[in-house]
Amino acid sequence: MDRTPRGMRDIGPKEALKRKKLLAKVEKIFTTYGFAPVETPALEYFDTLTKKSGDEVRGQLFKIENDDTALRFDFTVGLARFISNTSLPKPVKTYRIGPVWRRDEPQKGRFREFWQADMDIIGSNSPKCEAELLAAADAILADIGIKDPTIRLNSKETLKDIILKSGIDQAKTQTVMRELDKVKKKGSEAVKEALQKEGIDDSSLKTLFKMIESKKKEFVDVDRLEQIIEFAKLYGVKNISIDYSLARGLDYYTSSLIEIEDDSGIGSLAAGGRYDDLLGLYGTPSPAVGISFGIDRINEVTDKE
């Protein structure tokens, strides 16, 4: 009997119709908040995808045999390449909906082909951009029946500051961040063991996790995070907190990091952050920030019709 490849699925009429209805609601709020659609190819040059994505993503790409292209692993890289080579007036607010592919280990809520819905603001470094994205995200989740989601904020600059103040060598900063991104999946002890294998001593690890768990506001970029929260409150967005343990594995993030969850335990329903340096790798530089929704996960946690 023929089977679908690992991490891939056939979608029947009932589930496909449910997803279409969900995407219609998402797209309606995108447009209500002034975001306009863009489209980029499913295939990008391998070098384009790997310029600022990190070694872990490089290993997850579906590379086309005997070619220098690969399937996109997210929308952000293609968007950055596209916008950095256009003369669109800025700031520009865009959205994109469709499938992406990662050669990841399949598990509950995680597939190798999955759908994302992204919204991005390019051309402004104001914290009001993050607040507007959070407001739109909050409106989308409320509209599809996910009430009072938990919104966690951190900053890559804040996390860098914490890592350095822990006595860890600056050259290991990116490695530490990638491992910290796995805390929720593997647990603190497993991450500590991995960091020990990377040469991080016990004293630094103890200080690192103590600082991550603290509520202190003495770290770099915390003021900006508090500004984002205050601006988001003007939109009526609640349940936002600063969480120093939040890390995103992708190397292209530069400052603010965002993760949105509900109480289902399935993981993040939406996530993103600021990637101010990414566009400059492909053309004209410009600050940028975005949030991506995991459509398949959202489908799993919403009530079956």
C-alpha positions, 0 to 999 in steps of 0.5 A: 500500500502506498503511503504519504512520506513521513511528516506529510498528510492527506487532507480530506474535505472536512478538514480542508474546509475547516482550514479554509474557514480559519484562513478566511478569518485570519486574512480578514483581520490581516486586511482590517489592520492594513496588511496587504498580500504578497507572494514569493516562490516555494523555491529559493536559492539554497544560498539565499535561505542559508545566509542568516538562518543558522546550521540547524535550519540548513540541516532541515532544508529540502534541497533539490537534487542536482540543483542549487535551490531548496523549498522555503522553510519560512516566509521571512527570508523570501519576503526580505529578499523580495522587499529589499529589491523593490521600491515600495514606499515604507513602512510597508505592511504585508501578509503571506499565507501558504505551505512551508517545508522543514525536514524536521522530526515529525511529532504531535503538532509538528509536520514536515509540510505545514501551513503558516500565515505571516504578517510583517511590518518593514521600514520602521524600528518603532516599538509601536510596530510590535504592538500593532502586530500583537493587537492583530494577533490577539484579534485573530485568536479571539475571533477563532475562539482562543481566549486570553492567550499567553503572550511572552516577550523577550529580546535577543539583545537582552538574552545576549546581555544575560549570557555575557553577564553569566561569564560565558564567552561571547563567541558561544552566544549564538550556540547558547541561544540555540540550546536555550530555544530547546528548553521547553521541548527538552527541559532545563537539565537536558539543555544544561547537559548540552551546554556543558558539552559545549564547554560551558562551566557549571558556575556560568550555567548556574548564573545563567539560569538564575538570571533567566529566572529573575525579574530584574530590569537591569538588562539591555533592551528591557526598556524597549520591551516595556514600551511594547507592552505599554503600546499594546495595552492601548490596543486592549491587549492583555496577558503580555509578560517579559520572559527572559527564558524565551529564545528563538533559534533562528539567527536572523532575529536582532532584538524583540522576540515574541511567542503566543500560546494557549493552555492546550500544551501543544506549543506556540500558536504564533511566534516571531520577532524583529529582524532588522539586519536581514534585508541588508543581506539581499539588497537595500537594508531596512528594519523589519518585524513579523509574527507567524501563525502555525495554522496546523497547530491552531486547527488542532486546538480549535473545536472540531466542527 
